[in-house]
Amino acid sequence: MGLVVLGMAGDSAVSSSSENSFDLQVLLEPWPEENCHVQRNRSQETSLRQRVYTFGNGESPFLMGKTAHDFFNDVQESLGSASTQQEYNRLLDFEGIS
């Protein structure tokens, strides 16, 4: 069903379903893209990297049997796949818990 707009023409109401947003003087804004620009926190990522590498090569249970390099690559991949700033911050906070 189309949009029904009532307007006054003299004393009678007129309905029109053929008006568009320009006719109604309404500015439509584009829907934001899902993959918005995510600003990475390089300082916190570097700090996290240094902490991961201090655990050594798979000797720490925190690395889940992986080398520090492989573990940090997984973390970087996870951070890089964040589609919003909020998701990125949540992932970084989770990984950064010491």
Distance bins in CASP14 RR format, pairs under 12 A and 6 or more apart:
PFRMAT RR
TARGET T0000
AUTHOR 0000-0000-0000
RMODE 2
METHOD distances of the structure
MODEL  1
1 15 0 0 0 0 0 1 0 0 0 0 0
1 17 0 0 0 0 1 0 0 0 0 0 0
2 15 0 0 0 0 0 1 0 0 0 0 0
2 16 0 0 0 0 1 0 0 0 0 0 0
2 17 1 0 1 0 0 0 0 0 0 0 0
2 18 0 0 0 0 1 0 0 0 0 0 0
2 19 0 0 0 0 1 0 0 0 0 0 0
2 20 0 0 0 0 0 1 0 0 0 0 0
3 15 0 0 0 0 1 0 0 0 0 0 0
3 16 0 0 0 0 1 0 0 0 0 0 0
3 17 1 0 1 0 0 0 0 0 0 0 0
3 18 0 0 0 0 1 0 0 0 0 0 0
3 19 1 0 0 1 0 0 0 0 0 0 0
3 20 0 0 0 0 1 0 0 0 0 0 0
3 21 0 0 0 0 1 0 0 0 0 0 0
3 23 0 0 0 0 0 1 0 0 0 0 0
3 24 0 0 0 0 1 0 0 0 0 0 0
3 26 0 0 0 0 0 1 0 0 0 0 0
4 13 0 0 0 0 0 1 0 0 0 0 0
4 14 0 0 0 0 0 1 0 0 0 0 0
4 15 1 0 1 0 0 0 0 0 0 0 0
4 16 1 0 0 1 0 0 0 0 0 0 0
4 17 1 0 1 0 0 0 0 0 0 0 0
4 18 0 0 0 0 0 1 0 0 0 0 0
4 19 0 0 0 0 1 0 0 0 0 0 0
5 13 0 0 0 0 0 1 0 0 0 0 0
5 14 0 0 0 0 1 0 0 0 0 0 0
5 15 1 0 0 1 0 0 0 0 0 0 0
5 16 1 0 1 0 0 0 0 0 0 0 0
5 17 1 0 0 1 0 0 0 0 0 0 0
5 18 0 0 0 0 1 0 0 0 0 0 0
5 19 1 0 1 0 0 0 0 0 0 0 0
5 20 0 0 0 0 0 1 0 0 0 0 0
5 21 0 0 0 0 0 1 0 0 0 0 0
5 23 0 0 0 0 1 0 0 0 0 0 0
5 24 1 0 0 1 0 0 0 0 0 0 0
5 25 0 0 0 0 0 1 0 0 0 0 0
5 26 0 0 0 0 0 1 0 0 0 0 0
6 12 0 0 0 0 0 1 0 0 0 0 0
6 13 1 0 1 0 0 0 0 0 0 0 0
6 14 1 0 0 1 0 0 0 0 0 0 0
6 15 1 0 1 0 0 0 0 0 0 0 0
6 16 0 0 0 0 1 0 0 0 0 0 0
6 17 0 0 0 0 0 1 0 0 0 0 0
6 19 0 0 0 0 0 1 0 0 0 0 0
7 13 1 0 0 1 0 0 0 0 0 0 0
7 14 1 0 1 0 0 0 0 0 0 0 0
7 15 1 0 0 1 0 0 0 0 0 0 0
7 16 1 0 0 1 0 0 0 0 0 0 0
7 19 0 0 0 0 0 1 0 0 0 0 0
7 23 0 0 0 0 0 1 0 0 0 0 0
7 24 0 0 0 0 0 1 0 0 0 0 0
8 14 1 0 0 1 0 0 0 0 0 0 0
8 15 0 0 0 0 0 1 0 0 0 0 0
9 15 0 0 0 0 0 1 0 0 0 0 0
9 16 0 0 0 0 0 1 0 0 0 0 0
16 23 0 0 0 0 1 0 0 0 0 0 0
16 24 0 0 0 0 0 1 0 0 0 0 0
17 23 0 0 0 0 0 1 0 0 0 0 0
17 24 0 0 0 0 0 1 0 0 0 0 0
18 24 0 0 0 0 0 1 0 0 0 0 0
19 25 0 0 0 0 0 1 0 0 0 0 0
19 26 0 0 0 0 1 0 0 0 0 0 0
20 26 0 0 0 0 1 0 0 0 0 0 0
20 28 0 0 0 0 1 0 0 0 0 0 0
21 27 1 0 0 1 0 0 0 0 0 0 0
21 28 1 0 1 0 0 0 0 0 0 0 0
21 29 0 0 0 0 0 1 0 0 0 0 0
22 28 0 0 0 0 1 0 0 0 0 0 0
32 83 0 0 0 0 0 1 0 0 0 0 0
32 84 0 0 0 0 1 0 0 0 0 0 0
32 85 0 0 0 0 0 1 0 0 0 0 0
33 83 0 0 0 0 1 0 0 0 0 0 0
33 84 0 0 0 0 0 1 0 0 0 0 0
34 82 0 0 0 0 0 1 0 0 0 0 0
34 83 1 0 1 0 0 0 0 0 0 0 0
34 84 1 0 0 1 0 0 0 0 0 0 0
34 87 0 0 0 0 0 1 0 0 0 0 0
35 80 0 0 0 0 0 1 0 0 0 0 0
35 81 0 0 0 0 1 0 0 0 0 0 0
35 82 0 0 0 0 1 0 0 0 0 0 0
35 83 1 0 1 0 0 0 0 0 0 0 0
35 84 0 0 0 0 1 0 0 0 0 0 0
35 85 0 0 0 0 0 1 0 0 0 0 0
35 87 0 0 0 0 0 1 0 0 0 0 0
35 88 0 0 0 0 0 1 0 0 0 0 0
36 82 0 0 0 0 0 1 0 0 0 0 0
36 83 1 0 0 1 0 0 0 0 0 0 0
36 84 1 0 0 1 0 0 0 0 0 0 0
36 85 1 0 0 1 0 0 0 0 0 0 0
36 86 0 0 0 0 0 1 0 0 0 0 0
36 87 0 0 0 0 0 1 0 0 0 0 0
36 88 0 0 0 0 0 1 0 0 0 0 0
37 82 0 0 0 0 0 1 0 0 0 0 0
37 83 0 0 0 0 0 1 0 0 0 0 0
37 84 0 0 0 0 0 1 0 0 0 0 0
37 85 0 0 0 0 1 0 0 0 0 0 0
37 88 0 0 0 0 0 1 0 0 0 0 0
38 79 0 0 0 0 1 0 0 0 0 0 0
38 80 1 0 0 1 0 0 0 0 0 0 0
38 81 0 0 0 0 1 0 0 0 0 0 0
38 82 1 0 1 0 0 0 0 0 0 0 0
38 83 1 0 0 1 0 0 0 0 0 0 0
38 84 1 0 0 1 0 0 0 0 0 0 0
38 85 1 0 1 0 0 0 0 0 0 0 0
38 86 0 0 0 0 1 0 0 0 0 0 0
38 87 0 0 0 0 1 0 0 0 0 0 0
38 88 1 0 1 0 0 0 0 0 0 0 0
38 89 0 0 0 0 1 0 0 0 0 0 0
38 90 0 0 0 0 0 1 0 0 0 0 0
38 91 0 0 0 0 0 1 0 0 0 0 0
38 92 0 0 0 0 0 1 0 0 0 0 0
39 45 0 0 0 0 0 1 0 0 0 0 0
39 79 0 0 0 0 0 1 0 0 0 0 0
39 82 0 0 0 0 0 1 0 0 0 0 0
39 84 0 0 0 0 0 1 0 0 0 0 0
39 85 1 0 0 1 0 0 0 0 0 0 0
39 86 0 0 0 0 0 1 0 0 0 0 0
39 88 0 0 0 0 1 0 0 0 0 0 0
39 89 0 0 0 0 1 0 0 0 0 0 0
39 92 0 0 0 0 0 1 0 0 0 0 0
40 46 0 0 0 0 0 1 0 0 0 0 0
40 48 0 0 0 0 0 1 0 0 0 0 0
40 76 0 0 0 0 1 0 0 0 0 0 0
40 79 1 0 0 1 0 0 0 0 0 0 0
40 80 1 0 0 1 0 0 0 0 0 0 0
40 82 0 0 0 0 1 0 0 0 0 0 0
40 85 0 0 0 0 1 0 0 0 0 0 0
40 88 1 0 0 1 0 0 0 0 0 0 0
40 89 0 0 0 0 0 1 0 0 0 0 0
40 91 0 0 0 0 0 1 0 0 0 0 0
40 92 0 0 0 0 1 0 0 0 0 0 0
41 47 0 0 0 0 1 0 0 0 0 0 0
41 48 0 0 0 0 1 0 0 0 0 0 0
41 79 0 0 0 0 1 0 0 0 0 0 0
41 82 0 0 0 0 0 1 0 0 0 0 0
41 85 0 0 0 0 0 1 0 0 0 0 0
41 88 0 0 0 0 1 0 0 0 0 0 0
41 89 1 0 0 1 0 0 0 0 0 0 0
41 91 0 0 0 0 0 1 0 0 0 0 0
41 92 1 0 0 1 0 0 0 0 0 0 0
41 93 0 0 0 0 0 1 0 0 0 0 0
41 95 0 0 0 0 0 1 0 0 0 0 0
41 96 0 0 0 0 0 1 0 0 0 0 0
42 48 0 0 0 0 0 1 0 0 0 0 0
42 49 0 0 0 0 0 1 0 0 0 0 0
42 76 0 0 0 0 0 1 0 0 0 0 0
42 79 0 0 0 0 0 1 0 0 0 0 0
42 92 0 0 0 0 0 1 0 0 0 0 0
43 49 0 0 0 0 0 1 0 0 0 0 0
43 50 0 0 0 0 0 1 0 0 0 0 0
43 92 0 0 0 0 0 1 0 0 0 0 0
44 50 0 0 0 0 0 1 0 0 0 0 0
44 51 0 0 0 0 0 1 0 0 0 0 0
44 75 0 0 0 0 0 1 0 0 0 0 0
44 79 0 0 0 0 0 1 0 0 0 0 0
44 88 0 0 0 0 0 1 0 0 0 0 0
44 89 0 0 0 0 1 0 0 0 0 0 0
44 91 0 0 0 0 0 1 0 0 0 0 0
44 92 1 0 1 0 0 0 0 0 0 0 0
44 93 0 0 0 0 1 0 0 0 0 0 0
44 95 0 0 0 0 1 0 0 0 0 0 0
44 96 1 0 0 1 0 0 0 0 0 0 0
44 97 0 0 0 0 0 1 0 0 0 0 0
45 51 0 0 0 0 0 1 0 0 0 0 0
45 52 0 0 0 0 0 1 0 0 0 0 0
45 72 0 0 0 0 1 0 0 0 0 0 0
45 75 0 0 0 0 1 0 0 0 0 0 0
45 76 1 0 0 1 0 0 0 0 0 0 0
45 78 0 0 0 0 0 1 0 0 0 0 0
45 79 1 0 0 1 0 0 0 0 0 0 0
45 80 0 0 0 0 0 1 0 0 0 0 0
45 88 0 0 0 0 0 1 0 0 0 0 0
45 89 0 0 0 0 0 1 0 0 0 0 0
45 91 0 0 0 0 0 1 0 0 0 0 0
45 92 1 0 0 1 0 0 0 0 0 0 0
45 95 0 0 0 0 1 0 0 0 0 0 0
45 96 0 0 0 0 1 0 0 0 0 0 0
46 52 0 0 0 0 0 1 0 0 0 0 0
46 53 0 0 0 0 0 1 0 0 0 0 0
46 72 0 0 0 0 0 1 0 0 0 0 0
46 76 0 0 0 0 0 1 0 0 0 0 0
46 92 0 0 0 0 0 1 0 0 0 0 0
46 96 0 0 0 0 0 1 0 0 0 0 0
47 53 0 0 0 0 0 1 0 0 0 0 0
47 54 0 0 0 0 0 1 0 0 0 0 0
47 72 0 0 0 0 0 1 0 0 0 0 0
47 92 0 0 0 0 0 1 0 0 0 0 0
47 95 0 0 0 0 0 1 0 0 0 0 0
47 96 0 0 0 0 1 0 0 0 0 0 0
47 98 0 0 0 0 1 0 0 0 0 0 0
48 54 0 0 0 0 0 1 0 0 0 0 0
48 55 0 0 0 0 0 1 0 0 0 0 0
48 62 0 0 0 0 0 1 0 0 0 0 0
48 68 0 0 0 0 0 1 0 0 0 0 0
48 71 0 0 0 0 0 1 0 0 0 0 0
48 72 1 0 0 1 0 0 0 0 0 0 0
48 75 1 0 0 1 0 0 0 0 0 0 0
48 76 0 0 0 0 1 0 0 0 0 0 0
48 78 0 0 0 0 0 1 0 0 0 0 0
48 79 0 0 0 0 1 0 0 0 0 0 0
48 91 0 0 0 0 0 1 0 0 0 0 0
48 92 1 0 0 1 0 0 0 0 0 0 0
48 93 0 0 0 0 0 1 0 0 0 0 0
48 94 0 0 0 0 0 1 0 0 0 0 0
48 95 1 0 1 0 0 0 0 0 0 0 0
48 96 1 0 1 0 0 0 0 0 0 0 0
48 97 0 0 0 0 0 1 0 0 0 0 0
48 98 0 0 0 0 1 0 0 0 0 0 0
49 55 0 0 0 0 0 1 0 0 0 0 0
49 68 0 0 0 0 1 0 0 0 0 0 0
49 69 0 0 0 0 1 0 0 0 0 0 0
49 71 0 0 0 0 0 1 0 0 0 0 0
49 72 1 0 1 0 0 0 0 0 0 0 0
49 73 0 0 0 0 0 1 0 0 0 0 0
49 75 0 0 0 0 1 0 0 0 0 0 0
49 76 0 0 0 0 1 0 0 0 0 0 0
49 79 0 0 0 0 0 1 0 0 0 0 0
49 92 0 0 0 0 0 1 0 0 0 0 0
49 95 0 0 0 0 0 1 0 0 0 0 0
49 96 0 0 0 0 0 1 0 0 0 0 0
50 56 0 0 0 0 0 1 0 0 0 0 0
50 68 0 0 0 0 0 1 0 0 0 0 0
50 72 0 0 0 0 1 0 0 0 0 0 0
50 96 0 0 0 0 0 1 0 0 0 0 0
50 98 0 0 0 0 0 1 0 0 0 0 0
51 60 0 0 0 0 0 1 0 0 0 0 0
51 62 0 0 0 0 1 0 0 0 0 0 0
51 63 0 0 0 0 0 1 0 0 0 0 0
51 68 0 0 0 0 1 0 0 0 0 0 0
51 71 0 0 0 0 0 1 0 0 0 0 0
51 72 0 0 0 0 1 0 0 0 0 0 0
51 75 0 0 0 0 0 1 0 0 0 0 0
51 95 0 0 0 0 1 0 0 0 0 0 0
51 96 1 0 0 1 0 0 0 0 0 0 0
51 97 0 0 0 0 0 1 0 0 0 0 0
51 98 1 0 0 1 0 0 0 0 0 0 0
52 58 0 0 0 0 0 1 0 0 0 0 0
52 60 0 0 0 0 1 0 0 0 0 0 0
52 62 0 0 0 0 1 0 0 0 0 0 0
52 63 1 0 0 1 0 0 0 0 0 0 0
52 64 0 0 0 0 0 1 0 0 0 0 0
52 66 0 0 0 0 1 0 0 0 0 0 0
52 67 0 0 0 0 1 0 0 0 0 0 0
52 68 1 0 1 0 0 0 0 0 0 0 0
52 69 0 0 0 0 1 0 0 0 0 0 0
52 70 0 0 0 0 0 1 0 0 0 0 0
52 71 1 0 1 0 0 0 0 0 0 0 0
52 72 1 0 1 0 0 0 0 0 0 0 0
52 73 0 0 0 0 0 1 0 0 0 0 0
52 74 0 0 0 0 0 1 0 0 0 0 0
52 75 1 0 0 1 0 0 0 0 0 0 0
52 76 0 0 0 0 0 1 0 0 0 0 0
52 95 0 0 0 0 1 0 0 0 0 0 0
52 96 0 0 0 0 1 0 0 0 0 0 0
52 98 0 0 0 0 0 1 0 0 0 0 0
53 59 0 0 0 0 0 1 0 0 0 0 0
53 60 0 0 0 0 0 1 0 0 0 0 0
53 62 0 0 0 0 0 1 0 0 0 0 0
53 63 0 0 0 0 0 1 0 0 0 0 0
53 67 0 0 0 0 1 0 0 0 0 0 0
53 68 1 0 1 0 0 0 0 0 0 0 0
53 69 0 0 0 0 1 0 0 0 0 0 0
53 70 0 0 0 0 0 1 0 0 0 0 0
53 71 0 0 0 0 1 0 0 0 0 0 0
53 72 1 0 0 1 0 0 0 0 0 0 0
53 73 0 0 0 0 0 1 0 0 0 0 0
53 75 0 0 0 0 0 1 0 0 0 0 0
54 60 0 0 0 0 1 0 0 0 0 0 0
54 62 0 0 0 0 0 1 0 0 0 0 0
54 63 0 0 0 0 0 1 0 0 0 0 0
54 68 0 0 0 0 1 0 0 0 0 0 0
54 72 0 0 0 0 0 1 0 0 0 0 0
54 98 0 0 0 0 0 1 0 0 0 0 0
55 61 0 0 0 0 1 0 0 0 0 0 0
55 62 1 0 1 0 0 0 0 0 0 0 0
55 63 1 0 1 0 0 0 0 0 0 0 0
55 64 0 0 0 0 0 1 0 0 0 0 0
55 65 0 0 0 0 0 1 0 0 0 0 0
55 66 0 0 0 0 0 1 0 0 0 0 0
55 67 0 0 0 0 1 0 0 0 0 0 0
55 68 1 0 1 0 0 0 0 0 0 0 0
55 69 0 0 0 0 0 1 0 0 0 0 0
55 70 0 0 0 0 0 1 0 0 0 0 0
55 71 0 0 0 0 1 0 0 0 0 0 0
55 72 0 0 0 0 1 0 0 0 0 0 0
55 98 0 0 0 0 0 1 0 0 0 0 0
56 62 0 0 0 0 1 0 0 0 0 0 0
56 63 1 0 0 1 0 0 0 0 0 0 0
56 65 0 0 0 0 0 1 0 0 0 0 0
56 66 0 0 0 0 0 1 0 0 0 0 0
56 67 1 0 0 1 0 0 0 0 0 0 0
56 68 1 0 1 0 0 0 0 0 0 0 0
56 69 0 0 0 0 1 0 0 0 0 0 0
56 70 0 0 0 0 0 1 0 0 0 0 0
56 71 0 0 0 0 1 0 0 0 0 0 0
56 72 0 0 0 0 0 1 0 0 0 0 0
57 63 0 0 0 0 1 0 0 0 0 0 0
57 65 0 0 0 0 1 0 0 0 0 0 0
57 66 0 0 0 0 1 0 0 0 0 0 0
57 67 1 0 1 0 0 0 0 0 0 0 0
57 68 1 0 1 0 0 0 0 0 0 0 0
57 69 1 0 0 1 0 0 0 0 0 0 0
57 70 0 0 0 0 1 0 0 0 0 0 0
57 71 0 0 0 0 1 0 0 0 0 0 0
57 72 0 0 0 0 0 1 0 0 0 0 0
58 64 0 0 0 0 1 0 0 0 0 0 0
58 65 1 0 1 0 0 0 0 0 0 0 0
58 66 1 0 0 1 0 0 0 0 0 0 0
58 67 1 0 1 0 0 0 0 0 0 0 0
58 68 1 0 0 1 0 0 0 0 0 0 0
58 69 0 0 0 0 1 0 0 0 0 0 0
58 70 0 0 0 0 1 0 0 0 0 0 0
58 71 0 0 0 0 1 0 0 0 0 0 0
58 72 0 0 0 0 0 1 0 0 0 0 0
59 65 0 0 0 0 1 0 0 0 0 0 0
59 66 0 0 0 0 0 1 0 0 0 0 0
59 67 0 0 0 0 1 0 0 0 0 0 0
59 68 0 0 0 0 1 0 0 0 0 0 0
59 71 0 0 0 0 0 1 0 0 0 0 0
60 66 0 0 0 0 1 0 0 0 0 0 0
60 67 0 0 0 0 0 1 0 0 0 0 0
60 68 0 0 0 0 1 0 0 0 0 0 0
60 71 0 0 0 0 1 0 0 0 0 0 0
61 71 0 0 0 0 0 1 0 0 0 0 0
62 68 0 0 0 0 1 0 0 0 0 0 0
62 71 0 0 0 0 1 0 0 0 0 0 0
62 72 0 0 0 0 0 1 0 0 0 0 0
62 75 0 0 0 0 0 1 0 0 0 0 0
62 95 0 0 0 0 0 1 0 0 0 0 0
62 96 0 0 0 0 0 1 0 0 0 0 0
62 97 0 0 0 0 0 1 0 0 0 0 0
62 98 0 0 0 0 1 0 0 0 0 0 0
63 69 0 0 0 0 1 0 0 0 0 0 0
63 70 0 0 0 0 1 0 0 0 0 0 0
63 71 1 0 1 0 0 0 0 0 0 0 0
63 72 0 0 0 0 1 0 0 0 0 0 0
63 73 0 0 0 0 0 1 0 0 0 0 0
63 74 0 0 0 0 1 0 0 0 0 0 0
63 75 0 0 0 0 0 1 0 0 0 0 0
64 70 0 0 0 0 1 0 0 0 0 0 0
64 71 1 0 0 1 0 0 0 0 0 0 0
64 74 0 0 0 0 1 0 0 0 0 0 0
64 75 0 0 0 0 0 1 0 0 0 0 0
65 71 0 0 0 0 1 0 0 0 0 0 0
65 74 0 0 0 0 0 1 0 0 0 0 0
66 72 0 0 0 0 1 0 0 0 0 0 0
66 73 0 0 0 0 1 0 0 0 0 0 0
66 74 1 0 0 1 0 0 0 0 0 0 0
66 75 0 0 0 0 0 1 0 0 0 0 0
67 73 0 0 0 0 1 0 0 0 0 0 0
67 74 0 0 0 0 0 1 0 0 0 0 0
68 74 0 0 0 0 0 1 0 0 0 0 0
68 75 0 0 0 0 0 1 0 0 0 0 0
69 75 0 0 0 0 0 1 0 0 0 0 0
69 76 0 0 0 0 0 1 0 0 0 0 0
70 76 0 0 0 0 0 1 0 0 0 0 0
70 77 0 0 0 0 0 1 0 0 0 0 0
71 77 0 0 0 0 0 1 0 0 0 0 0
71 78 0 0 0 0 0 1 0 0 0 0 0
71 95 0 0 0 0 1 0 0 0 0 0 0
72 78 0 0 0 0 0 1 0 0 0 0 0
72 79 0 0 0 0 0 1 0 0 0 0 0
72 95 0 0 0 0 1 0 0 0 0 0 0
72 96 0 0 0 0 0 1 0 0 0 0 0
73 79 0 0 0 0 0 1 0 0 0 0 0
73 80 0 0 0 0 0 1 0 0 0 0 0
74 80 0 0 0 0 0 1 0 0 0 0 0
74 81 0 0 0 0 0 1 0 0 0 0 0
74 91 0 0 0 0 0 1 0 0 0 0 0
74 95 0 0 0 0 1 0 0 0 0 0 0
75 81 0 0 0 0 0 1 0 0 0 0 0
75 82 0 0 0 0 0 1 0 0 0 0 0
75 91 0 0 0 0 1 0 0 0 0 0 0
75 92 0 0 0 0 1 0 0 0 0 0 0
75 94 0 0 0 0 1 0 0 0 0 0 0
75 95 1 0 1 0 0 0 0 0 0 0 0
75 96 0 0 0 0 1 0 0 0 0 0 0
76 82 0 0 0 0 0 1 0 0 0 0 0
76 88 0 0 0 0 0 1 0 0 0 0 0
76 91 0 0 0 0 0 1 0 0 0 0 0
76 92 0 0 0 0 0 1 0 0 0 0 0
76 95 0 0 0 0 1 0 0 0 0 0 0
77 91 0 0 0 0 0 1 0 0 0 0 0
77 95 0 0 0 0 0 1 0 0 0 0 0
78 87 0 0 0 0 1 0 0 0 0 0 0
78 88 0 0 0 0 1 0 0 0 0 0 0
78 90 0 0 0 0 0 1 0 0 0 0 0
78 91 1 0 1 0 0 0 0 0 0 0 0
78 92 0 0 0 0 1 0 0 0 0 0 0
78 94 0 0 0 0 1 0 0 0 0 0 0
78 95 1 0 0 1 0 0 0 0 0 0 0
78 96 0 0 0 0 0 1 0 0 0 0 0
79 85 0 0 0 0 0 1 0 0 0 0 0
79 87 0 0 0 0 1 0 0 0 0 0 0
79 88 1 0 0 1 0 0 0 0 0 0 0
79 89 0 0 0 0 0 1 0 0 0 0 0
79 90 0 0 0 0 0 1 0 0 0 0 0
79 91 1 0 1 0 0 0 0 0 0 0 0
79 92 1 0 0 1 0 0 0 0 0 0 0
79 93 0 0 0 0 0 1 0 0 0 0 0
79 94 0 0 0 0 0 1 0 0 0 0 0
79 95 1 0 0 1 0 0 0 0 0 0 0
79 96 0 0 0 0 0 1 0 0 0 0 0
80 87 0 0 0 0 1 0 0 0 0 0 0
80 88 1 0 0 1 0 0 0 0 0 0 0
80 91 0 0 0 0 1 0 0 0 0 0 0
80 92 0 0 0 0 0 1 0 0 0 0 0
80 95 0 0 0 0 0 1 0 0 0 0 0
81 87 0 0 0 0 1 0 0 0 0 0 0
81 88 0 0 0 0 1 0 0 0 0 0 0
81 91 0 0 0 0 1 0 0 0 0 0 0
82 88 1 1 0 0 0 0 0 0 0 0 0
82 89 0 0 0 0 1 0 0 0 0 0 0
82 90 0 0 0 0 1 0 0 0 0 0 0
82 91 1 0 1 0 0 0 0 0 0 0 0
82 92 0 0 0 0 1 0 0 0 0 0 0
82 93 0 0 0 0 0 1 0 0 0 0 0
82 94 0 0 0 0 0 1 0 0 0 0 0
82 95 0 0 0 0 0 1 0 0 0 0 0
83 90 0 0 0 0 0 1 0 0 0 0 0
83 91 0 0 0 0 0 1 0 0 0 0 0
84 90 0 0 0 0 1 0 0 0 0 0 0
84 91 0 0 0 0 0 1 0 0 0 0 0
85 91 0 0 0 0 0 1 0 0 0 0 0
85 92 0 0 0 0 0 1 0 0 0 0 0
86 92 0 0 0 0 0 1 0 0 0 0 0
86 93 0 0 0 0 0 1 0 0 0 0 0
87 93 0 0 0 0 0 1 0 0 0 0 0
87 94 0 0 0 0 0 1 0 0 0 0 0
88 94 0 0 0 0 0 1 0 0 0 0 0
88 95 0 0 0 0 0 1 0 0 0 0 0
89 95 0 0 0 0 0 1 0 0 0 0 0
89 96 0 0 0 0 0 1 0 0 0 0 0
90 96 0 0 0 0 0 1 0 0 0 0 0
90 97 0 0 0 0 0 1 0 0 0 0 0
91 97 0 0 0 0 0 1 0 0 0 0 0
END
